[in-house]
């Protein structure tokens, strides 16, 4: 087994939605540290916010890459994994890894 799944066969389906932007943040009171650090500046909020942000290097690899799963620590009160502080494209590129961030 190669570790890769063909989502076009055996009940899987290919994604059919535009996914070029990060999803909304959970609805939260904007103030305090979030406001001071600009963690939610110009970032939409919505109740429909449970999703994964997946970042990978653009260059193909001969081997499978390590996967880092990031759960942002906002204490259910502030911030989002989709914020600029936690955006994973640089880590994916510089570390040659796949970054999966839960936007909770």
DSSP file (Angstrom, degrees, kcal/mol; ACC not computed):
  #  RESIDUE AA STRUCTURE BP1 BP2  ACC     N-H-->O    O-->H-N    N-H-->O    O-->H-N    TCO  KAPPA ALPHA  PHI   PSI    X-CA   Y-CA   Z-CA
    1    1 A X              0   0    0      0, 0.0     0, 0.0     0, 0.0     0, 0.0   0.000 360.0 360.0 360.0 136.7    0.0    0.0    0.0
    2    2 A X        -     0   0    0      2,-0.3     3,-0.1     1,-0.0     0, 0.0   0.607 360.0-116.4 -86.2 -12.8    1.4    3.4   -1.0
    3    3 A X  S    S+     0   0    0      1,-0.3     2,-0.4    61,-0.0    -1,-0.0   0.481  83.9 106.8  86.9   1.6   -0.2    5.5    1.8
    4    4 A X        -     0   0    0      2,-0.0     2,-0.5     0, 0.0    -1,-0.3  -0.917  58.5-147.9-116.4 142.5   -2.2    7.4   -0.8
    5    5 A X        -     0   0    0     -2,-0.4     2,-1.0    -3,-0.1     3,-0.0  -0.919  11.9-135.8-113.8 132.8   -5.9    7.0   -1.4
    6    6 A X    >   -     0   0    0     -2,-0.5     3,-1.4     1,-0.2     6,-0.3  -0.755  17.5-169.3 -83.3 105.0   -7.6    7.5   -4.8
    7    7 A X  T 3  S+     0   0    0     -2,-1.0    -1,-0.2     1,-0.3    -2,-0.0   0.506  78.0  70.9 -76.3  -2.3  -10.6    9.5   -3.8
    8    8 A X  T 3  S+     0   0    0      5,-0.2     2,-0.3     2,-0.0    -1,-0.3   0.472  99.1  50.8 -90.5  -2.1  -12.1    9.0   -7.3
    9    9 A X  S X  S+     0   0    0     -3,-1.4     3,-1.8     1,-0.2     0, 0.0  -0.835  94.7  26.2-130.0 167.0  -12.9    5.3   -6.6
   10   10 A X  T 3  S-     0   0    0      1,-0.3    -1,-0.2    -2,-0.3     3,-0.1   0.844 129.7 -44.3  52.6  47.6  -14.5    3.0   -4.1
   11   11 A X  T 3  S+     0   0    0      1,-0.3    -1,-0.3    -3,-0.1     2,-0.1   0.264 106.7 122.9  89.1 -13.9  -17.0    5.5   -2.6
   12   12 A X    <   -     0   0    0     -3,-1.8     2,-0.4    -6,-0.3    -1,-0.3  -0.400  45.4-154.3 -76.6 159.3  -14.6    8.4   -2.3
   13   13 A X        -     0   0    0     -3,-0.1    -5,-0.2    -2,-0.1     2,-0.1  -0.994  16.7-116.4-135.7 145.4  -15.4   11.7   -3.9
   14   14 A X        -     0   0    0     -2,-0.4    -8,-0.0     1,-0.1    -6,-0.0  -0.479  45.6 -92.3 -74.6 147.2  -13.2   14.4   -5.1
   15   15 A X        -     0   0    0     -2,-0.1    -1,-0.1     1,-0.1     4,-0.1  -0.323  38.6-173.1 -58.5 140.7  -13.6   17.8   -3.4
   16   16 A X        +     0   0    0     -3,-0.1     2,-0.3     2,-0.1    -1,-0.1   0.085  51.5  84.1-126.7  24.1  -16.0   20.0   -5.3
   17   17 A X  S    S-     0   0    0      2,-0.0     2,-0.3     0, 0.0    -2,-0.0  -0.925  85.1 -97.7-126.7 155.5  -15.7   23.3   -3.5
   18   18 A X        +     0   0    0     -2,-0.3     3,-0.1     1,-0.1    -2,-0.1  -0.514  42.1 171.4 -67.4 127.1  -13.4   26.2   -3.8
   19   19 A X        +     0   0    0     -2,-0.3    -1,-0.1     1,-0.1     4,-0.1  -0.276  37.7 112.6-136.5  49.4  -10.7   25.9   -1.1
   20   20 A X  S    S+     0   0    0      2,-0.1     2,-0.3     0, 0.0    -1,-0.1   0.487  72.2  55.5-100.9  -4.5   -8.2   28.5   -1.8
   21   21 A X  S    S-     0   0    0     -3,-0.1     2,-0.1     0, 0.0     0, 0.0  -0.905  90.7-100.3-125.5 155.6   -8.9   30.7    1.3
   22   22 A X        -     0   0    0     -2,-0.3     3,-0.1    60,-0.1    -2,-0.1  -0.449  43.9-113.4 -71.4 147.2   -8.8   29.9    5.0
   23   23 A X        -     0   0    0      1,-0.2    -1,-0.1    -2,-0.1    26,-0.1  -0.102  42.1 -73.3 -74.9 176.3  -12.3   29.3    6.5
   24   24 A X        -     0   0    0     24,-0.3    21,-0.3     1,-0.1     2,-0.2  -0.258  44.5-116.0 -71.3 157.8  -14.0   31.5    9.1
   25   25 A X  B     -a   45   0A   0     19,-2.9    21,-2.5     1,-0.1    55,-0.1  -0.516  40.7 -89.8 -83.2 158.0  -12.9   31.7   12.8
   26   26 A X        -     0   0    0     53,-0.3     2,-0.2    19,-0.2    21,-0.2  -0.374  54.1 -92.9 -62.1 149.7  -15.3   30.6   15.5
   27   27 A X        +     0   0    0     19,-0.3     2,-0.3    18,-0.1    -1,-0.1  -0.492  64.9 154.2 -66.5 131.0  -17.5   33.3   16.8
   28   28 A X        -     0   0    0     -2,-0.2     2,-0.4    -3,-0.1    50,-0.1  -0.984  51.4 -87.0-155.3 160.2  -15.8   35.0   19.8
   29   29 A X        -     0   0    0     -2,-0.3     2,-0.7    48,-0.2     5,-0.1  -0.595  42.3-141.0 -71.8 123.9  -15.7   38.2   21.7
   30   30 A X        +     0   0    0     -2,-0.4     2,-0.3     4,-0.1    48,-0.1  -0.799  58.5  80.6 -91.8 117.9  -13.1   40.4   20.0
   31   31 A X    >>  +     0   0    0     -2,-0.7     3,-1.0     0, 0.0     4,-0.8  -0.960  62.0  41.0 171.2-178.3  -11.0   42.2   22.6
   32   32 A X  H 3> S-     0   0    0     -2,-0.3     4,-2.4     1,-0.2     3,-0.2  -0.265 121.6  -5.5  58.4-135.4   -8.2   41.8   25.0
   33   33 A X  H 3> S+     0   0    0      1,-0.2     4,-2.6     2,-0.2     6,-0.3   0.863 134.1  56.8 -63.9 -39.4   -5.2   39.9   23.7
   34   34 A X  H <>>S+     0   0    0     -3,-1.0     5,-1.9     1,-0.2     6,-0.6   0.910 112.1  43.0 -58.9 -41.7   -6.9   38.9   20.4
   35   35 A X  H ><5S+     0   0    0     -4,-0.8     3,-0.5     3,-0.2    -2,-0.2   0.917 113.9  50.2 -70.7 -43.7   -7.5   42.6   19.6
   36   36 A X  H 3<5S+     0   0    0     -4,-2.4    -2,-0.2     1,-0.2    -1,-0.2   0.886 116.3  40.8 -63.4 -39.8   -4.0   43.7   20.8
   37   37 A X  H 3<5S-     0   0    0     -4,-2.6    -1,-0.2    -5,-0.2    -2,-0.2   0.524 106.6-124.4 -87.6  -5.3   -2.2   41.1   18.7
   38   38 A X  T X<5 +     0   0    0     -4,-0.6     3,-0.9    -3,-0.5    46,-0.2   0.815  57.1 151.5  68.9  29.4   -4.4   41.5   15.7
   39   39 A X  T 3 <S+     0   0    0     -5,-1.9    45,-0.2    -6,-0.3    46,-0.1   0.763  77.2  29.2 -67.7 -24.4   -5.3   37.8   15.7
   40   40 A X  T >  S+     0   0    0     -6,-0.6     3,-2.0    43,-0.1    -1,-0.3   0.183  82.2 146.5-119.7  16.6   -8.7   38.3   14.2
   41   41 A X  T <  S-     0   0    0     -3,-0.9     3,-0.1     1,-0.3    -6,-0.0  -0.360  84.2 -13.7 -58.7 122.5   -8.0   41.4   12.1
   42   42 A X  T 3  S+     0   0    0      1,-0.2     2,-0.5    -2,-0.2    -1,-0.3   0.771 102.6 132.5  56.5  29.9  -10.1   41.3    9.0
   43   43 A X    <   -     0   0    0     -3,-2.0    -1,-0.2   -19,-0.0   -19,-0.1  -0.955  56.0-124.8-113.8 123.5  -10.9   37.6    9.5
   44   44 A X        -     0   0    0     -2,-0.5   -19,-2.9    -3,-0.1     2,-0.3  -0.259  20.0-149.8 -65.6 150.7  -14.6   36.5    9.2
   45   45 A X  B     +a   25   0A   0    -21,-0.3     2,-0.3   -17,-0.0   -19,-0.2  -0.923  23.3 158.8-119.7 147.8  -16.3   34.7   12.0
   46   46 A X        -     0   0    0    -21,-2.5   -19,-0.3    -2,-0.3     3,-0.0  -0.977  48.9-122.6-163.4 151.0  -19.1   32.1   11.7
   47   47 A X  S    S+     0   0    0     -2,-0.3     2,-1.7     1,-0.2     3,-0.2   0.805 105.3  72.9 -67.0 -28.2  -20.7   29.3   13.6
   48   48 A X        +     0   0    0      1,-0.2   -24,-0.3   -23,-0.1    -1,-0.2  -0.593  64.6 119.9 -86.0  78.1  -19.9   27.0   10.6
   49   49 A X        +     0   0    0     -2,-1.7     2,-1.0   -26,-0.1    -1,-0.2   0.270  23.4 118.2-130.2  10.1  -16.2   26.9   11.3
   50   50 A X        +     0   0    0     -3,-0.2     2,-0.3    54,-0.1    54,-0.1  -0.715  45.2 112.4 -87.7 105.6  -15.2   23.2   11.9
   51   51 A X  E     -B  103   0B   0     -2,-1.0    52,-2.4    52,-0.7     2,-0.4  -0.957  60.3-107.8-159.2 172.1  -12.7   22.3    9.3
   52   52 A X  E     -B  102   0B   0     -2,-0.3     2,-0.6    50,-0.2    50,-0.2  -0.906  16.6-149.3-111.2 139.4   -9.1   21.4    8.6
   53   53 A X  E     -B  101   0B   0     48,-2.8    48,-3.0    -2,-0.4     2,-0.5  -0.951  18.7-166.0-103.9 123.3   -6.5   23.6    7.0
   54   54 A X  E     -B  100   0B   0     -2,-0.6     2,-0.4    46,-0.2    46,-0.2  -0.948   7.2-177.3-117.0 125.7   -3.9   21.5    5.2
   55   55 A X  E     +B   99   0B   0     44,-2.9    44,-2.7    -2,-0.5     2,-0.3  -0.966   7.0 167.0-122.0 135.7   -0.6   23.0    4.0
   56   56 A X        -     0   0    0     -2,-0.4    42,-0.2    42,-0.2    37,-0.2  -0.982  42.1 -91.1-143.0 155.8    2.0   21.1    2.0
   57   57 A X        -     0   0    0     40,-0.4     4,-0.1    35,-0.3    36,-0.1  -0.297  30.5-133.0 -61.4 151.4    5.1   22.1    0.0
   58   58 A X  S    S+     0   0    0      2,-0.1     2,-0.3     0, 0.0    -1,-0.1   0.732  82.4  87.6 -79.9 -22.0    4.5   22.8   -3.7
   59   59 A X  S    S-     0   0    0      1,-0.1    -2,-0.1    34,-0.0     2,-0.0  -0.585  84.9-115.7 -79.6 138.1    7.4   20.7   -4.8
   60   60 A X        -     0   0    0     -2,-0.3     2,-0.4     1,-0.0    -1,-0.1  -0.303  28.6-145.2 -67.2 157.9    6.7   17.0   -5.4
   61   61 A X        -     0   0    0      1,-0.1     4,-0.1    -4,-0.1    -1,-0.0  -0.965  17.3-145.7-128.6 143.3    8.6   14.5   -3.1
   62   62 A X  S    S+     0   0    0     -2,-0.4     2,-0.3     2,-0.1    -1,-0.1   0.738  89.9  41.5 -74.8 -23.6    9.9   11.0   -3.9
   63   63 A X  S    S-     0   0    0     -3,-0.0     2,-0.2     1,-0.0    -2,-0.0  -0.777  98.9 -88.6-120.8 164.9    9.0    9.9   -0.3
   64   64 A X        -     0   0    0     -2,-0.3     2,-0.2     1,-0.1    -2,-0.1  -0.481  44.8-130.2 -70.1 143.2    6.1   10.5    2.0
   65   65 A X        -     0   0    0     -2,-0.2    32,-0.2     1,-0.1    31,-0.1  -0.644  21.9-102.8 -93.7 151.9    6.4   13.6    4.2
   66   66 A X        -     0   0    0     30,-0.4    32,-2.7    -2,-0.2     2,-0.5  -0.374  35.3-135.0 -64.6 153.3    6.0   13.8    7.9
   67   67 A X  E     -c   98   0B   0     30,-0.2     2,-0.5    32,-0.0    32,-0.2  -0.959  12.9-161.7-116.6 129.1    2.6   15.3    9.1
   68   68 A X  E     -c   99   0B   0     30,-3.1    32,-3.1    -2,-0.5     2,-0.6  -0.947   6.3-156.9-107.2 125.1    2.3   17.8   11.9
   69   69 A X  E     -c  100   0B   0     -2,-0.5     2,-0.5    30,-0.2    32,-0.2  -0.914  10.9-163.3-103.3 121.9   -1.1   18.2   13.4
   70   70 A X  E     -c  101   0B   0     30,-3.3    32,-2.2    -2,-0.6     2,-0.6  -0.918  12.3-173.4-111.6 123.0   -1.6   21.6   15.0
   71   71 A X  E     -c  102   0B   0     -2,-0.5    32,-0.1    30,-0.2    30,-0.1  -0.955  28.1-133.0-111.6 110.8   -4.4   22.3   17.5
   72   72 A X        -     0   0    0     30,-0.7     2,-1.0    -2,-0.6     3,-0.1  -0.341  10.2-134.4 -68.2 143.6   -4.3   26.0   18.3
   73   73 A X        +     0   0    0      1,-0.2    -1,-0.1     2,-0.1     7,-0.0  -0.622  51.0 139.1-102.6  75.0   -4.5   26.8   22.0
   74   74 A X    >>  -     0   0    0     -2,-1.0     3,-2.2     5,-0.1     4,-1.7   0.324  64.4-123.5 -98.6   8.1   -7.0   29.6   22.4
   75   75 A X  T 34  -     0   0    0      1,-0.3    -2,-0.1     2,-0.2     4,-0.1   0.806  62.5 -73.0  56.0  31.8   -8.7   28.3   25.5
   76   76 A X  T 34 S+     0   0    0      2,-0.2    -1,-0.3     1,-0.1     3,-0.1   0.747 130.8  80.3  55.9  25.4  -12.0   28.3   23.6
   77   77 A X  T <4 S+     0   0    0     -3,-2.2     2,-0.3     1,-0.3   -48,-0.2   0.615  89.5  18.6-131.3 -27.6  -11.9   32.1   24.0
   78   78 A X  S  < S+     0   0    0     -4,-1.7    -1,-0.3   -50,-0.1    -2,-0.2  -0.997  88.7  12.6-153.1 153.3   -9.6   33.7   21.4
   79   79 A X        -     0   0    0     -2,-0.3     2,-0.3    -3,-0.1   -53,-0.3  -0.042  54.7-122.4  80.1-179.6   -7.8   33.2   18.1
   80   80 A X    >   -     0   0    0    -41,-0.1     3,-1.5   -55,-0.1     6,-0.3  -0.974  20.7-119.1-160.6 150.6   -8.1   30.7   15.4
   81   81 A X  T 3  S+     0   0    0     -2,-0.3     7,-0.2     1,-0.3    22,-0.1   0.657 114.5  62.3 -68.8 -13.6   -5.8   28.3   13.6
   82   82 A X  T 3  S+     0   0    0      5,-0.1    -1,-0.3   -58,-0.1   -60,-0.1   0.443  81.9 110.3 -89.7  -0.5   -6.6   30.2   10.4
   83   83 A X  S X> S-     0   0    0     -3,-1.5     3,-1.0     1,-0.1     4,-0.7  -0.269  85.2-106.2 -73.3 162.9   -5.1   33.4   11.8
   84   84 A X  T 34 S+     0   0    0      1,-0.3     3,-0.3   -45,-0.2    -1,-0.1   0.769 116.9  61.1 -61.8 -26.8   -1.8   34.9   10.4
   85   85 A X  T 34 S+     0   0    0      1,-0.2    -1,-0.3   -46,-0.1    -4,-0.1   0.854 115.2  32.4 -67.4 -33.9    0.1   33.7   13.5
   86   86 A X  T <4 S+     0   0    0     -3,-1.0    -1,-0.2    -6,-0.3    -2,-0.2   0.329  79.0 136.2-108.1   6.0   -0.7   30.0   12.8
   87   87 A X     <  -     0   0    0     -4,-0.7     3,-0.4    -3,-0.3     4,-0.3  -0.384  42.4-154.9 -59.9 125.7   -0.8   30.0    9.0
   88   88 A X     >  +     0   0    0      1,-0.2     4,-2.4    -7,-0.2     5,-0.2   0.366  65.5  95.1 -94.5   4.1    1.1   26.8    8.1
   89   89 A X  H  > S+     0   0    0      1,-0.2     4,-2.3     2,-0.2    -1,-0.2   0.888  88.1  48.5 -66.0 -37.1    2.4   27.4    4.6
   90   90 A X  H  > S+     0   0    0     -3,-0.4     4,-3.2     2,-0.2     5,-0.3   0.928 112.6  47.7 -67.9 -43.8    5.8   28.6    5.7
   91   91 A X  H  > S+     0   0    0     -4,-0.3     4,-2.4     1,-0.2     6,-0.3   0.909 112.7  50.1 -62.0 -41.6    6.3   25.7    8.1
   92   92 A X  H  X>S+     0   0    0     -4,-2.4     5,-1.3     2,-0.2     4,-0.8   0.929 116.5  41.2 -61.6 -45.2    5.3   23.3    5.4
   93   93 A X  H  <5S+     0   0    0     -4,-2.3     3,-0.4    -5,-0.2    -2,-0.2   0.958 120.8  39.4 -68.8 -51.6    7.7   24.8    2.9
   94   94 A X  H  <5S+     0   0    0     -4,-3.2    -2,-0.2     1,-0.2    -3,-0.2   0.821 123.5  40.2 -71.9 -31.2   10.7   25.3    5.2
   95   95 A X  H  <5S-     0   0    0     -4,-2.4    -1,-0.2    -5,-0.3    -2,-0.2   0.486 100.6-129.9 -95.4  -3.5   10.3   22.1    7.1
   96   96 A X  T  <5 +     0   0    0     -4,-0.8   -30,-0.4    -3,-0.4     2,-0.3   0.928  68.4 120.3  51.9  49.7    9.3   19.9    4.1
   97   97 A X      < -     0   0    0     -5,-1.3     2,-0.5    -6,-0.3   -40,-0.4  -0.822  69.4-110.2-132.2 168.9    6.3   18.6    6.0
   98   98 A X  E     - c   0  67B   0    -32,-2.7   -30,-3.1    -2,-0.3     2,-0.5  -0.925  32.0-156.0-101.0 129.8    2.5   18.5    5.7
   99   99 A X  E     -Bc  55  68B   0    -44,-2.7   -44,-2.9    -2,-0.5     2,-0.5  -0.932   9.4-171.7-111.2 126.9    0.8   20.7    8.3
  100  100 A X  E     -Bc  54  69B   0    -32,-3.1   -30,-3.3    -2,-0.5     2,-0.5  -0.978   7.2-171.2-117.3 119.1   -2.8   20.0    9.3
  101  101 A X  E     -Bc  53  70B   0    -48,-3.0   -48,-2.8    -2,-0.5     2,-0.5  -0.946  17.1-139.6-115.5 126.7   -4.4   22.7   11.5
  102  102 A X  E     -Bc  52  71B   0    -32,-2.2     2,-1.2    -2,-0.5   -30,-0.7  -0.719  10.1-148.6 -81.5 124.7   -7.7   22.3   13.2
  103  103 A X  E      B   51   0B   0    -52,-2.4   -52,-0.7    -2,-0.5   -32,-0.1  -0.752 360.0 360.0 -94.4  91.3   -9.8   25.4   13.0
  104  104 A X              0   0    0     -2,-1.2    -1,-0.2   -54,-0.1   -54,-0.1   0.397 360.0 360.0-110.5 360.0  -11.7   25.1   16.2
